[in-house]
Amino acid sequence: MPKQIRVGIIGCGRIADVTHVPGYKSAKGVKIVSLMDIKKSQIAKLKELQGLDDVAEFTNLDKFLASGLDAVSICTPNSLHYGQTLAALKAGMHVMCEKPMAATLPETTRMIAAAKKAGKVLQINQSLHYLPLYQKIAELVAEGEIGTPMHVRCIRTGATTPDKGWSPGARWFVQKKFQGGLILDIGVHMADLMKWVVGEVDEVAAYVDTRTPRIDVPDNVCATMRFKNGATGVLELSWSTPCGASTFEVYGTKGTLRQGSSAARPLELSKAGANRVLYPKLRARVKNSHQCFADAIRGKGASPTPGELGRDAIALCDAIAKSGESGKFVKVAKF
């Protein structure tokens, strides 16, 4: 591996701007050398926003993959992740793929197999694993601070669909043909978080609705989970609530952990007969996603979010979607 990892980014939209370019800029021994997008205007916009004047531009994927890169970030619509990941691995590159890693479980399995065959790192950007708040929650639960987990509750709601709020004009978020929708956009994060903190999920029952006019994907989800260890969980997601909400709570036999209501109070621990413990300053237990990707490429440690973790997140999403369609409990696929 060369001293400096040469990285290219496929897809020059919002996630590349706010996550991947800043992430690589902060990582040691990494240089962004090329950008690829089918729209030249998107490349130009990202270069201007991020000051990437000396970066090569491509609108053709094959030419981009033949330009001498060590690694790529895939930041395109969901339906493109699978094919572009396989193409990059075949071309000899390490891959960081945005979540969801793919739309179906068979695709995720083939992606993992392709990475192993190529001897390359496949990292999925399940970004919550790199945030100090959730790292601390997982750590405290694992250490037994609240006893045995009994129940977990997660709420993530907002007033608009992503094409109107997060990335105005990006209609693929709300189109079935691009594998858009709330389950694969937000559910893939939050269901994975619940599994990370509490453990393996056995089965799921879910209500899945579409309430926003002129879209053909789910925008509301209420899912109940039964974990292997006997715990229960509720996941509530929406793109159509007038006032958004963000809550994560874990209830154990000895206490409760709650996500705080502000940046000054990000996490609180409550126990019976004891004062609440506040965690106002949380420090990351691992480096950011892009530094971890670079370290994994150099053989300095395994990625915290490999393809297998991304596949497990898709298995949860798949169970939620199938339960929403069937009206029945659905077992979560195991590998």
C-alpha positions in Angstrom: 0.0 0.0 0.0 1.4 3.4 -1.0 2.1 5.9 1.7 -0.8 8.1 0.5 -4.1 6.4 -0.3 -5.6 7.8 -3.5 -9.4 8.0 -3.1 -12.1 8.7 -5.6 -15.8 9.6 -4.8 -18.7 8.3 -6.9 -21.7 10.6 -6.6 -21.2 14.3 -5.8 -24.4 15.0 -3.9 -25.2 16.1 -0.4 -23.7 13.1 1.5 -20.4 13.5 -0.4 -20.3 17.2 0.6 -21.2 16.9 4.3 -19.6 13.5 5.1 -17.2 12.0 2.7 -15.1 14.9 1.5 -14.7 16.3 5.1 -14.0 12.8 6.4 -11.2 12.1 4.0 -9.8 15.6 4.5 -9.4 14.9 8.2 -7.9 11.4 7.7 -4.2 11.0 7.7 -2.4 9.7 4.6 -5.4 10.1 2.3 -5.9 12.3 -0.7 -9.1 12.8 -2.8 -7.8 12.7 -6.4 -11.0 12.2 -8.5 -14.7 12.8 -8.5 -17.3 10.9 -10.6 -20.9 11.9 -11.3 -23.1 11.6 -14.4 -23.8 15.3 -14.0 -20.9 17.7 -14.6 -22.8 20.4 -12.7 -22.8 18.2 -9.5 -19.0 17.8 -9.8 -18.5 21.5 -10.3 -20.7 22.3 -7.3 -18.9 19.9 -5.0 -15.4 21.1 -6.1 -16.4 24.7 -5.4 -18.0 23.9 -2.0 -15.0 21.9 -0.9 -12.1 23.7 -2.6 -11.1 20.7 -4.7 -9.7 22.6 -7.7 -6.9 20.0 -8.5 -9.2 17.0 -8.5 -9.8 15.0 -11.7 -13.4 14.9 -13.1 -15.2 11.9 -14.6 -18.7 11.3 -15.9 -17.9 7.8 -17.1 -17.6 5.1 -14.4 -15.3 2.8 -16.4 -12.8 5.6 -17.0 -13.0 6.6 -13.4 -12.2 3.1 -12.2 -9.3 2.9 -14.6 -7.7 6.1 -13.3 -5.3 4.5 -10.8 -7.3 4.7 -7.5 -6.7 2.8 -4.3 -10.1 3.2 -2.8 -13.5 4.7 -3.6 -16.5 6.0 -1.7 -19.9 5.2 -3.2 -22.4 8.1 -2.5 -25.0 7.4 -5.2 -28.7 6.5 -5.0 -29.5 3.2 -3.2 -30.2 1.2 -6.3 -26.6 1.8 -7.7 -24.7 0.7 -4.6 -24.6 -3.0 -5.5 -23.4 -2.7 -9.1 -20.9 0.0 -8.4 -19.4 -1.8 -5.4 -18.9 -4.9 -7.5 -17.3 -2.9 -10.3 -14.9 -1.1 -8.0 -13.9 -4.4 -6.2 -13.3 -6.0 -9.6 -11.1 -3.1 -10.6 -8.9 -3.7 -7.5 -10.2 -1.0 -5.1 -11.2 -0.9 -1.5 -14.8 0.3 -1.1 -16.6 2.5 1.4 -20.3 2.2 0.5 -23.0 4.5 1.9 -25.8 2.8 3.7 -27.9 0.9 2.7 -25.2 -1.3 1.2 -27.8 -2.8 -1.1 -31.5 -3.2 -1.6 -31.7 -7.0 -1.1 -30.0 -9.6 1.1 -28.7 -11.7 -1.8 -27.0 -8.6 -3.1 -25.3 -7.9 0.3 -24.0 -11.5 0.4 -22.5 -11.2 -3.1 -20.9 -7.9 -2.2 -19.2 -9.5 0.9 -18.1 -12.5 -1.1 -16.6 -10.2 -3.9 -14.6 -8.2 -1.3 -13.2 -11.4 0.2 -12.3 -12.8 -3.2 -10.5 -9.5 -4.1 -8.8 -9.2 -0.8 -10.2 -5.7 -0.3 -11.8 -3.8 2.5 -15.6 -3.3 2.2 -16.8 -0.8 4.8 -20.4 0.3 5.1 -20.9 3.8 6.3 -23.3 2.9 9.2 -22.3 6.3 10.7 -23.9 5.9 14.1 -21.1 3.5 15.1 -18.7 6.5 14.9 -20.7 8.9 17.1 -19.6 9.2 20.8 -23.2 9.2 22.1 -24.1 5.8 20.8 -20.7 4.4 21.5 -21.2 5.4 25.1 -24.7 3.9 25.3 -23.4 0.6 23.8 -20.5 0.6 26.2 -22.6 1.2 29.3 -25.1 -1.5 28.4 -22.3 -4.0 27.7 -20.7 -3.2 31.0 -23.9 -4.0 32.8 -24.5 -0.5 34.1 -28.3 -0.8 33.7 -28.4 -4.6 34.3 -30.0 -6.8 31.7 -31.7 -4.9 28.9 -35.5 -5.4 28.9 -36.7 -2.8 26.4 -35.4 -0.3 23.9 -37.3 2.6 22.3 -36.2 4.6 19.3 -38.0 7.5 17.7 -36.8 9.4 14.6 -39.4 11.7 13.0 -39.4 14.8 10.8 -41.7 17.0 8.9 -40.5 16.5 5.4 -39.2 13.9 3.0 -35.4 14.1 2.3 -35.9 15.5 -1.2 -37.4 18.6 0.4 -35.4 18.9 3.6 -32.0 17.1 3.6 -31.2 17.3 -0.1 -33.7 19.5 -2.0 -34.6 18.1 -5.4 -33.1 14.6 -4.9 -36.3 12.8 -5.9 -34.7 9.3 -5.8 -35.1 9.3 -2.0 -38.9 8.9 -2.5 -39.0 6.7 -5.6 -39.3 2.9 -5.5 -37.3 2.4 -8.7 -34.2 3.8 -6.9 -34.9 1.8 -3.7 -35.8 4.9 -1.8 -38.0 5.2 1.3 -37.9 5.6 5.0 -36.9 2.0 5.9 -33.7 1.9 3.9 -32.9 5.6 4.6 -33.4 5.9 8.4 -34.6 2.5 9.5 -31.2 1.0 8.4 -29.5 3.2 10.9 -31.9 3.0 13.8 -32.7 -0.8 13.7 -28.9 -1.4 13.5 -28.4 0.8 16.5 -31.0 -1.2 18.5 -29.3 -4.5 17.6 -25.9 -3.1 18.4 -27.0 -2.0 21.9 -29.4 -4.8 22.9 -28.4 -7.8 20.8 -29.7 -10.0 18.0 -33.3 -9.5 16.9 -35.4 -12.7 16.5 -38.6 -11.4 14.9 -40.3 -8.2 13.9 -43.9 -7.0 13.5 -44.5 -3.7 11.7 -47.0 -1.2 10.4 -45.7 0.5 7.3 -47.5 3.4 5.6 -47.2 5.9 2.9 -48.9 9.2 3.8 -47.1 11.8 1.7 -48.8 12.6 -1.6 -47.0 11.7 -4.9 -44.5 9.3 -3.5 -44.4 5.5 -3.9 -42.3 4.4 -0.9 -42.9 4.1 2.8 -42.7 7.3 4.9 -44.0 6.0 8.2 -43.0 2.9 10.2 -44.0 1.6 13.6 -42.1 -1.7 14.3 -42.0 -4.0 17.4 -39.0 -6.2 17.9 -38.5 -9.3 20.0 -34.8 -9.9 20.8 -33.1 -13.2 21.2 -32.4 -12.4 24.9 -36.1 -11.8 25.5 -36.0 -8.0 25.4 -38.5 -6.0 23.4 -38.1 -2.9 21.3 -40.2 -0.3 19.5 -39.0 1.7 16.5 -41.0 4.7 15.4 -40.1 6.5 12.2 -41.8 9.2 10.2 -41.2 11.8 7.4 -44.6 13.4 8.0 -44.9 14.7 11.6 -45.3 18.4 12.0 -42.7 18.6 14.7 -39.7 16.2 14.5 -38.5 14.1 17.4 -35.3 12.2 18.3 -35.3 9.8 21.2 -33.3 6.7 22.2 -34.0 5.0 25.5 -32.8 1.7 26.9 -34.5 0.1 30.0 -32.7 -2.5 32.0 -33.3 -4.4 35.3 -31.1 -1.9 37.2 -31.6 1.4 35.4 -32.4 3.4 32.3 -30.3 5.2 29.7 -31.9 8.1 27.9 -30.6 10.3 25.1 -30.6 13.8 26.4 -32.7 16.7 25.2 -29.8 19.0 24.2 -26.1 19.0 23.2 -25.3 20.1 26.8 -27.1 17.0 28.1 -26.5 14.3 25.5 -27.0 11.3 27.8 -28.4 10.5 31.3 -28.4 7.4 33.4 -31.1 6.8 36.0 -31.2 4.1 38.7 -33.7 3.4 41.4 -32.9 5.2 44.6 -29.9 7.0 43.1 -29.2 10.4 41.6 -29.2 10.7 37.8 -25.8 10.6 36.2 -25.3 13.0 33.3 -22.6 12.6 30.6 -22.1 16.1 29.3 -18.8 15.4 27.5 -18.6 12.3 25.4 -15.5 11.2 23.6 -15.3 8.9 20.6 -14.0 5.4 21.4 -12.9 5.0 17.7 -11.7 7.4 15.0 -14.1 8.7 12.4 -15.4 6.4 9.7 -12.9 7.6 7.0 -9.8 7.3 9.2 -11.0 3.8 10.2 -11.4 2.9 6.6 -7.8 4.1 5.8 -6.5 2.2 8.8 -8.2 -1.0 7.7 -6.8 -0.6 4.2 -3.3 -0.4 5.8 -3.9 -3.4 7.9 -4.0 -1.5 11.2 -7.2 -3.1 12.4 -10.6 -4.3 11.2 -13.2 -1.9 10.1 -15.9 -1.3 12.8 -18.6 -1.4 10.2 -17.7 -4.2 7.7 -20.0 -5.6 5.0 -21.4 -8.2 7.5 -22.7 -5.4 9.8 -24.3 -3.7 6.8 -25.9 -7.0 5.8 -27.4 -7.5 9.3 -28.9 -4.0 9.1 -30.5 -4.9 5.7 -31.8 -8.1 7.2 -33.7 -6.0 9.8 -35.0 -3.6 7.2 -36.1 -6.6 5.1 -38.1 -8.0 8.0 -39.7 -4.7 8.7 -40.8 -4.3 5.1 -42.1 -7.9 4.8 -44.0 -7.6 8.0 -45.6 -4.4 6.8 -46.7 -6.2 3.7 -48.0 -9.4 5.3 -49.4 -8.1 8.6 -47.5 -10.9 10.4 -44.5 -11.4 12.5 -41.4 -12.0 10.4 -38.2 -13.8 11.5 -35.0 -11.9 10.9 -32.6 -13.7 8.5 -29.5 -15.0 10.1 -26.1 -15.8 8.4 
